Every structure is written in structure tokens, then in C-alpha cells.
Amino acid sequence: MHGVCGAFGGLAVGIFGQKWLGGLGGVAMMSQLIGTLLAIGIAVVGGLVVYGALKATMGIRLSQEDEFRGADLSIHKISANSDDSMF
């Protein structure tokens, strides 16, 4: 979600900065596109490196039993819902 909004913001500067759309000008759409694509590439590579390192060293999945119980109970030792809730 944040990446999509950030990519749109990067491209929107190039689009709405044009004089013919009421902007001040001086913004090149191609440089905004290249910068946005580079930022996406850096984020993807960085995410792969970080999650790859975590997966290789300590794992990023819960056991099947912990998945069944849920992360709130398994990791944080708290319930996601109060016992009083009437759903």
C-alpha cells in the first residue's frame, strides 16, 4: 500500500508539475519516472536481502501449532479478543 502511494506521488509530481496543468514547470516527467522506478527497484532488492537474511538465520514462519493458535498468543502471549466479547 505505501509503495503504491509513494510511486503515485513520484509520478504525480511529474504530471501535475507541468505548466499546461497549472504547475510551476521545471519538472521533467521522464526523470520522475526513472526516479520512481529506481526507488521501487531499491525497495524490492532491499526487501529481498532483509527477508532472505532473516529467513536464513532465524526463520520467518511460525510452527503449525503456533499458526493455529495465532501470533498474538504465540509471540506476544496476549489474546487478540477479550474473552467477554459477544460476536
Sequence and secondary structure as in RCSB ss.txt:
>XXXX:A:sequence
MHGVCGAFGGLAVGIFGQKWLGGLGGVAMMSQLIGTLLAIGIAVVGGLVVYGALKATMGIRLSQEDEFRGADLSI
HKISANSDDSMF
>XXXX:A:secstr
 HHHHHHHHHHHHHHHTSGGGTS     HHHHHHHHHHHHHHHHHHHHHHHHHHHHHT S   HHHHHH HIIII
I   SS TT   
